[in-house]
Amino acid sequence: MTSIPTAASPPRAPLTTRSTPALVVLYAVLIVIVGTLGFAAVQKTFAASADLVHYLTAAAELTVIGLLVALHRRWFAWVGVSVLFTAFAGYTTFLLVRGESSCGCFGDLETPPIFTLSLDLGLAALAAIVALSLAGRASIVGGMLTLAGASAAVGAGFGVITHDPLPDTFHGDRAGLLLTAPSLAAIADADLTEPDSLVYLYDPDSSAGAETLALMRGDAAAHADDPSVRVIMMSIDDAEAEAGVPAWAWAKLPAAILYRGGRVVERYVPDTMPDPQILRAQRPVGPIAQVLALPDYADITYATDDLPVYLIYVYNPDCPICLEHLAVMNAYTEDHPNDPTAVVVPVSMHEIEETLSIPLWAWPGVPTSYVVKRGRVIGQTAGADLIPNPYQIREDLMMGRPLRLPDPGANSVAP
């Protein structure tokens, strides 16, 4: 039976048809948000660094896309989208405060947090405007603002939960703590007569520094018994298990630490990673190694700063020419006492012979000079015609020039 409308029961009014401009804005915002979420989901899924969190986030973003497309004319659907992007904004704000270079919101694509935060806030605002337009009432504004604040807090909290603490919040000397690892016990107990140890730290789950890792592994295998420098491989997982140094404590990986005589003498990051062969060439050997092992020369052996550079002048007190140059060395010290740039250290061959039983003939020449920086020999000359000038060394260091030491091959001062 067909009902006939009466005065007592008027016919129901049809749904309000929205204007064309309003529909254009609605679908424009829909396309922007769906496109952004879809792009982010695809980038996360196919990222080289993709993990479970990436996949779950991508699945959630694709789910939101499906729900929004199905319910794009419902105001509460847009409220949900606005809440989602304010949660993203809370997360990116957390990363911005941490000083991260990228939020990881688009997989391996580097996007600074400040850019992503601006995008999140803009899309959250657009979704909120559409929600208000569809709802047709301002009474939902208070609820939307409350949800926005809560969702931003949830996003920031998610960042706190899923991120390790910052490396600079770690309390303790990482390099020193490593010496408590059982596998490094021999390094901790080593004296200055034993080889230096270069401990190379790497992340086994990262491809960063893969080429350097291969070179260090090859060096460790080829020079396992080297008398001057040995490379020891150690993963950050082993460092945490053996010495209690968490993986997040390392600001940059790969890293390396040079130990000498059971003490830390150098720390390296990817940009300063040393060549073990160069370290071997600069390791004090022969008589000078025995001299620098004496307690009186500990400041030189364990120096960790670029300056001062030490000019060790090993002379024979019975040699007139040696004594002439010794006068120059002493004059330099009087002219520049406690100089922070270059320091002259005279060493008598007679005193060393009495102390360490090193005969005069064991030295490369009479006199012999060593230029030492950070406990490593960066220059060496032998003979009276090739004695470095301390004034020249100081000038070169102050001017930032390479050291111009006497060149035995050219029998002149190198340019």
C-alpha positions as CSV (number, residue, x, y, z in Angstrom):
1,M,0.0,0.0,0.0
2,T,1.3,3.4,-0.9
3,S,1.2,6.0,1.8
4,I,-0.3,9.4,0.9
5,P,1.2,12.4,2.6
6,T,-1.1,14.4,4.8
7,A,-0.9,17.7,6.5
8,A,-0.2,15.9,9.8
9,S,2.8,14.0,8.2
10,P,4.7,16.1,5.7
11,P,7.1,14.4,3.3
12,R,10.8,14.0,4.3
13,A,13.1,16.6,2.8
14,P,15.8,15.3,0.5
15,L,19.5,15.4,1.5
16,T,21.1,18.8,0.9
17,T,23.1,18.9,-2.3
18,R,26.4,20.5,-1.7
19,S,27.7,23.2,-4.1
20,T,30.2,22.4,-6.8
21,P,33.0,24.5,-5.2
22,A,32.6,22.7,-1.9
23,L,32.8,19.3,-3.7
24,V,35.9,20.5,-5.6
25,V,37.6,21.4,-2.3
26,L,36.5,18.1,-0.7
27,Y,37.9,16.0,-3.4
28,A,41.1,18.1,-3.8
29,V,41.8,17.6,-0.1
30,L,41.0,13.9,-0.4
31,I,43.4,13.5,-3.2
32,V,46.2,15.3,-1.4
33,I,45.8,13.3,1.8
34,V,45.3,9.9,0.0
35,G,48.3,10.7,-2.2
36,T,50.5,11.6,0.8
37,L,49.6,8.6,2.8
38,G,49.9,6.3,-0.2
39,F,53.4,7.7,-1.1
40,A,54.5,7.3,2.5
41,A,53.2,3.7,2.7
42,V,55.0,2.7,-0.5
43,Q,58.3,4.3,0.5
44,K,58.2,2.5,3.9
45,T,57.3,-0.8,2.3
46,F,60.2,-0.8,-0.2
47,A,62.8,1.0,2.0
48,A,66.2,-0.8,2.4
49,S,65.9,-0.2,6.1
50,A,62.3,-1.5,6.4
51,D,61.5,-3.4,9.5
52,L,58.3,-4.5,11.4
53,V,57.5,-1.0,12.5
54,H,57.8,0.3,8.9
55,Y,55.5,-2.5,7.6
56,L,52.9,-2.0,10.4
57,T,52.8,1.8,9.8
58,A,52.5,1.3,6.1
59,A,49.6,-1.1,6.6
60,A,47.9,1.4,9.0
61,E,48.3,4.2,6.4
62,L,46.8,2.0,3.6
63,T,43.9,1.1,6.0
64,V,43.2,4.8,6.6
65,I,43.2,5.4,2.9
66,G,40.6,2.7,2.3
67,L,38.4,4.0,5.2
68,L,38.6,7.6,4.1
69,V,37.7,6.8,0.5
70,A,34.7,4.8,1.7
71,L,33.6,7.4,4.2
72,H,34.8,10.6,2.7
73,R,31.4,12.3,3.0
74,R,31.2,11.6,6.7
75,W,32.5,14.3,9.0
76,F,33.7,11.9,11.7
77,A,36.0,10.2,9.1
78,W,37.8,13.6,8.5
79,V,38.0,14.1,12.3
80,G,39.9,10.8,12.4
81,V,42.2,11.9,9.7
82,S,42.9,15.2,11.5
83,V,43.6,13.3,14.7
84,L,46.0,10.9,12.8
85,F,48.0,13.8,11.4
86,T,48.3,15.6,14.7
87,A,49.7,12.3,16.1
88,F,52.2,12.4,13.2
89,A,53.0,16.0,14.2
90,G,53.6,15.0,17.8
91,Y,56.0,12.3,16.6
92,T,57.9,14.6,14.2
93,T,58.1,17.3,17.0
94,F,59.8,14.7,19.2
95,L,62.4,14.0,16.4
96,L,62.9,17.7,15.8
97,V,63.7,18.2,19.5
98,R,66.1,15.3,19.4
99,G,68.0,16.9,16.5
100,E,67.3,14.0,14.0
101,S,68.3,14.7,10.4
102,S,65.3,12.8,9.0
103,C,62.0,11.5,10.4
104,G,61.9,8.3,8.4
105,C,58.3,9.0,7.6
106,F,59.0,8.4,3.9
107,G,61.3,5.4,4.2
108,D,64.8,6.0,3.1
109,L,63.9,9.4,1.6
110,E,65.6,12.0,3.7
111,T,63.0,14.4,5.0
112,P,64.0,16.9,7.7
113,P,61.6,16.8,10.7
114,I,60.8,20.5,10.3
115,F,59.5,19.9,6.8
116,T,57.4,16.8,7.8
117,L,56.0,18.7,10.8
118,S,54.8,21.5,8.6
119,L,53.2,19.0,6.3
120,D,51.5,17.1,9.1
121,L,50.1,20.3,10.7
122,G,48.9,21.5,7.3
123,L,47.1,18.3,6.4
124,A,45.6,18.1,9.9
125,A,44.2,21.6,9.5
126,L,42.8,20.8,6.1
127,A,41.1,17.6,7.4
128,A,39.7,19.6,10.3
129,I,38.2,22.2,8.0
130,V,36.5,19.5,5.8
131,A,35.2,17.9,9.0
132,L,33.6,21.2,10.2
133,S,32.2,21.8,6.7
134,L,30.5,18.4,6.5
135,A,29.3,18.5,10.1
136,G,27.8,22.0,9.6
137,R,28.1,22.9,13.3
138,A,30.8,24.5,15.4
139,S,30.0,22.5,18.5
140,I,32.5,19.8,17.5
141,V,35.4,22.2,17.6
142,G,36.1,21.7,21.3
143,G,36.1,17.9,21.0
144,M,38.4,18.1,17.9
145,L,40.9,20.3,19.8
146,T,40.9,17.9,22.8
147,L,41.5,14.9,20.5
148,A,44.2,16.8,18.7
149,G,46.1,17.5,21.9
150,A,45.8,13.9,23.0
151,S,46.8,12.5,19.7
152,A,49.9,14.8,19.6
153,A,50.9,13.5,23.0
154,V,50.4,9.9,21.9
155,G,52.6,10.6,18.8
156,A,55.4,12.1,20.9
157,G,55.1,9.2,23.4
158,F,55.4,6.7,20.5
159,G,58.6,8.4,19.5
160,V,60.0,8.1,23.1
161,I,59.1,4.4,23.2
162,T,60.5,3.5,19.8
163,H,63.8,5.4,20.0
164,D,66.8,4.8,22.0
165,P,68.2,7.5,24.2
166,L,70.6,10.0,22.7
167,P,74.3,9.0,22.7
168,D,75.2,12.1,24.8
169,T,72.9,11.0,27.6
170,F,75.2,8.0,28.2
171,H,77.2,8.4,31.3
172,G,80.7,6.9,31.3
173,D,83.7,6.6,29.1
174,R,82.7,4.2,26.3
175,A,86.3,3.5,25.2
176,G,87.4,2.9,28.8
177,L,84.5,0.6,29.6
178,L,85.3,-1.6,26.6
179,L,88.5,-2.6,28.4
180,T,86.3,-4.5,30.9
181,A,85.2,-6.9,28.1
182,P,86.8,-10.4,28.6
183,S,87.8,-10.6,24.9
184,L,89.9,-7.4,25.4
185,A,91.6,-8.4,28.6
186,A,94.9,-8.7,26.9
187,I,94.6,-5.1,25.6
188,A,93.8,-3.8,29.1
189,D,96.8,-5.5,30.6
190,A,99.3,-4.6,27.8
191,D,102.4,-2.5,28.5
192,L,104.2,-0.2,26.2
193,T,106.4,-2.9,24.8
194,E,103.4,-4.7,23.3
195,P,101.6,-3.7,20.1
196,D,99.0,-1.0,19.9
197,S,95.5,-2.3,19.4
198,L,93.0,-0.7,17.1
199,V,89.5,-1.9,18.1
200,Y,87.1,-1.5,15.2
201,L,83.4,-1.2,16.3
202,Y,80.6,-1.8,13.8
203,D,76.9,-2.5,13.5
204,P,76.3,-6.0,12.1
205,D,72.8,-4.9,11.1
206,S,73.8,-1.9,9.1
207,S,75.5,-1.6,5.7
208,A,77.1,1.7,6.6
209,G,80.9,1.5,6.2
210,A,80.8,-1.9,4.5
211,E,83.9,-1.2,2.5
212,T,85.9,-0.1,5.5
213,L,84.6,-3.1,7.4
214,A,86.0,-5.4,4.8
215,L,89.3,-3.7,4.8
216,M,89.6,-3.9,8.6
217,R,88.7,-7.6,8.6
218,G,91.3,-8.2,5.9
219,D,93.9,-6.3,7.9
220,A,93.0,-8.1,11.1
221,A,93.6,-11.4,9.4
222,A,96.7,-10.5,7.6
223,H,98.4,-8.8,10.6
224,A,97.2,-10.9,13.5
225,D,100.7,-11.1,14.9
226,D,102.0,-7.7,13.9
227,P,104.5,-6.3,16.5
228,S,103.4,-2.7,16.2
229,V,99.6,-2.4,15.5
230,R,96.9,-5.1,15.5
231,V,93.2,-4.6,14.4
232,I,90.6,-6.1,16.7
233,M,87.0,-6.5,15.3
234,M,84.1,-6.0,17.7
235,S,80.4,-5.6,17.0
236,I,78.3,-3.2,19.1
237,D,76.3,-6.3,20.2
238,D,79.4,-7.8,21.7
239,A,80.3,-4.5,23.2
240,E,77.0,-4.4,25.0
241,A,77.1,-8.1,26.0
242,E,80.7,-8.0,27.3
243,A,81.2,-4.5,28.6
244,G,77.7,-3.2,29.1
245,V,78.0,-0.3,26.6
246,P,74.6,-0.1,24.8
247,A,74.5,0.1,21.0
248,W,72.8,3.5,21.2
249,A,75.8,5.0,23.1
250,W,77.8,5.2,19.9
251,A,77.1,8.5,18.2
252,K,78.6,7.5,14.9
253,L,79.3,4.1,13.5
254,P,81.6,2.5,12.5
255,A,84.0,3.8,15.2
256,A,87.5,2.8,16.2
257,I,89.6,3.2,19.3
258,L,93.4,3.0,19.5
259,Y,94.8,1.6,22.7
260,R,98.4,1.8,23.8
261,G,99.8,0.3,27.0
262,G,96.3,-0.4,28.3
263,R,95.2,3.2,27.8
264,V,93.1,5.1,25.2
265,V,95.2,7.3,22.9
266,E,92.9,7.9,20.0
267,R,89.2,7.8,19.0
268,Y,88.0,7.7,15.4
269,V,84.6,8.1,13.7
270,P,83.8,7.4,10.0
271,D,85.2,10.7,8.7
272,T,88.5,10.1,10.5
273,M,89.0,6.4,10.2
274,P,92.7,5.6,10.1
275,D,94.7,3.3,7.8
276,P,96.2,0.6,10.0
277,Q,99.3,0.6,7.7
278,I,99.9,4.3,8.4
279,L,99.5,3.7,12.1
280,R,102.2,0.9,11.8
281,A,104.5,3.2,10.0
282,Q,104.2,5.9,12.7
283,R,104.4,3.5,15.7
284,P,107.7,4.2,17.6
285,V,110.0,1.2,17.1
286,G,113.5,0.4,18.1
287,P,115.4,2.5,20.7
288,I,112.9,5.4,20.7
289,A,110.1,3.0,21.6
290,Q,112.0,1.9,24.7
291,V,112.7,5.5,25.6
292,L,109.1,6.6,25.2
293,A,108.1,3.6,27.4
294,L,109.9,5.3,30.4
295,P,107.6,7.0,32.9
296,D,109.4,10.4,32.3
297,Y,108.0,10.4,28.8
298,A,104.4,9.3,29.5
299,D,103.0,12.8,28.5
300,I,104.5,12.3,25.0
301,T,103.5,8.6,24.6
302,Y,99.9,9.1,25.8
303,A,99.3,12.5,24.2
304,T,95.8,12.7,22.8
305,D,95.9,16.3,21.3
306,D,97.3,17.5,18.0
307,L,99.4,20.0,19.9
308,P,102.0,20.3,21.2
309,V,104.2,18.4,18.7
310,Y,107.4,17.1,20.3
311,L,110.8,17.3,18.7
312,I,112.9,14.6,20.5
313,Y,116.6,15.4,19.9
314,V,118.7,12.3,20.7
315,Y,122.4,13.4,20.8
316,N,125.8,12.1,21.8
317,P,127.4,14.4,24.4
318,D,130.8,13.5,22.9
319,C,129.9,14.9,19.5
320,P,130.8,18.6,19.0
321,I,128.3,19.1,16.2
322,C,125.6,17.5,18.4
323,L,126.4,20.0,21.2
324,E,126.2,22.9,18.8
325,H,122.7,22.0,17.8
326,L,121.8,21.2,21.4
327,A,122.6,24.9,22.1
328,V,120.0,25.8,19.4
329,M,117.5,23.5,21.0
330,N,118.1,24.9,24.5
331,A,117.8,28.5,23.1
332,Y,114.5,27.6,21.5
333,T,113.2,26.3,24.9
334,E,114.4,29.5,26.6
335,D,112.7,31.6,23.9
336,H,109.4,29.6,24.0
337,P,109.1,28.1,27.5
338,N,106.0,25.9,28.0
339,D,105.1,26.5,24.3
340,P,101.7,24.9,23.4
341,T,102.7,24.4,19.8
342,A,106.2,22.7,19.6
343,V,108.3,21.4,22.5
344,V,111.9,20.3,22.3
345,V,112.9,17.2,24.3
346,P,116.7,16.6,24.4
347,V,117.7,13.0,25.2
348,S,121.3,12.1,25.9
349,M,122.5,8.8,24.4
350,H,124.9,8.3,27.3
351,E,122.0,8.5,29.8
352,I,119.9,6.1,27.8
353,E,122.8,3.7,27.6
354,E,123.1,3.8,31.4
355,T,119.3,3.5,31.9
356,L,118.2,1.0,29.2
357,S,121.6,-0.4,28.0
358,I,121.0,0.8,24.5
359,P,124.5,1.3,22.9
360,L,125.2,4.4,20.8
361,W,125.5,2.3,17.6
362,A,121.9,1.2,18.0
363,W,120.6,4.6,17.0
364,P,120.0,5.3,13.3
365,G,122.5,8.2,13.4
366,V,124.3,10.7,15.5
367,P,122.3,12.7,16.3
368,T,118.8,11.3,15.7
369,S,115.7,13.4,15.7
370,Y,112.1,12.4,16.0
371,V,109.0,14.5,15.5
372,V,106.2,13.0,17.6
373,K,102.5,13.8,17.5
374,R,99.8,12.0,19.5
375,G,102.5,9.4,20.5
376,R,103.3,8.6,16.9
377,V,106.4,9.4,14.9
378,I,105.5,11.7,12.0
379,G,109.0,12.6,11.1
380,Q,112.5,11.2,11.6
381,T,116.0,12.3,10.6
382,A,119.5,10.9,11.3
383,G,122.8,12.6,11.0
384,A,124.3,16.0,11.7
385,D,123.3,17.4,8.3
386,L,119.6,16.6,8.8
387,I,118.7,18.1,12.2
388,P,115.2,19.7,12.2
389,N,114.9,23.4,13.1
390,P,112.5,23.8,16.1
391,Y,111.8,27.4,15.1
392,Q,110.8,26.2,11.6
393,I,108.6,23.5,13.1
394,R,106.8,26.0,15.3
395,E,106.2,28.4,12.4
396,D,104.8,25.6,10.2
397,L,102.4,24.5,12.9
398,M,101.2,28.0,13.7
399,M,100.7,28.7,10.0
400,G,98.9,25.4,9.4
401,R,101.4,24.3,6.9
402,P,102.9,20.8,6.5
403,L,106.1,20.4,8.4
404,R,109.2,21.2,6.4
405,L,111.7,18.7,7.7
406,P,115.1,18.0,6.3
407,D,114.8,15.6,3.4
408,P,117.6,12.9,3.3
409,G,116.9,12.2,-0.3
410,A,117.3,15.8,-1.5
411,N,119.9,16.7,1.1
412,S,118.0,19.9,1.6
413,V,114.9,21.3,3.2
414,A,111.8,19.9,1.6
415,P,109.4,22.5,0.2
